[in-house]
Amino acid sequence: MTINLPSLDTPPAGAIRFNSDSMKLEVYRGGIGIGTTGQTGGWWTIDNFSADNATGGARGVFGGGEAPGTQVNTLDYVTISTTGNAIDFGDLLNLFESGGACASTSRGIYAGFNVPAQTNTIQFITVSSTGNAQDFGDLTRTTGGLGGLSSATRGIFVGGASNSNVLDYITIASTGDARDFGDLTVGRLYSAGCSSSTRGIMAGGFVDPATKQNVIDFITISTLGNATDFGDLTQARHFLTACSNSTRAIIAGGDSTPISSTSNVIDFITIASTGNASDFGDLTQGRYGVSAASSSTRGVFGGGTDPALSNIIDYVTIMSTGNAIDFGDLTQKRRYPAALSNGHGGL
């Protein structure tokens, strides 16, 4: 339910309401000549925090991955509103690839697959600083190949090895072990996650290399329970990635059917609705094992393989459609990193 203040059929420009779905204040912007290009105007969120404004720019941090001949514990970062090459941030606790990542406005979390074996390790960083990761706690299981998403307060880790359907959750501001949240509609690994402040999205993955998924699930992050079917991707694939602002999810890249067919596809969905994804455009280079981070306006996609390892970073403007544009390069070529930001759509 949404409470409007004032309660008018056609509110005047400047009217305020509280949206109990997003838990945010909204202001009504009027039609042509009063702040929008639409005839009828619309409701716009009043943000109480913006990483772009408060910190000099939302930061995307890319963690771990498989570099030529070895896995790495590398952390590097970019300022999403700019373009340019990534900068060294510090190190993860272990060699790390194909794990899950999520973040609040201040703390970033990496979980899962540490090399040489799968683990249940959860570790954290302070996104606005630089430095090495610290121990957070443990997942409910030992796993790799999982996805991650979050609101401002709660992190969710999705699926994983042995075609897991498990959803774990943590409270990001604390430290400690994860707890059971519920189950995916289909157990799978190498799926992608992103979110709004209320809803988590989990897309793609595989049951086995020949059985890639086009399924999109969703959950309500503040509750507990099993995921619900949202719709389908435009193309079944795994080793894909996703990012979002508060309204739109962008799902990109991956390994599509048939086996080892690299995808440059970028899909999008409206998070608050349900239904099948639509075509957004293409990455600058098709690749799988790519990772993504976002601000309120821009998504960035780093690393991957096609089949050569890549240090490419692309970007898109989330509320538009079209092909990605070159942003810069990671500090090293690698695939299967995990990425997070302090400005994504769940905050």
PyMOL commands that set and color helices and strands:
alter all, ss='L'
color gray80, all
select helices_A, chain A and resi 51-54
alter helices_A, ss='H'
color red, helices_A
select strands_A, chain A and resi 2-5+16-19+24-29+42-45+59-67+70-79+87-96+100-103+107-111+119-126+134-143+147-150+154-158+166-171+179-183+192-195+199-203+206-208+211-212+215-220+228-232+237-238+241-244+248-252+255-256+261-262+265-270+278-282+291-294+298-302+312-317+325-329+338-341
alter strands_A, ss='S'
color yellow, strands_A
deselect
rebuild
show_as cartoon
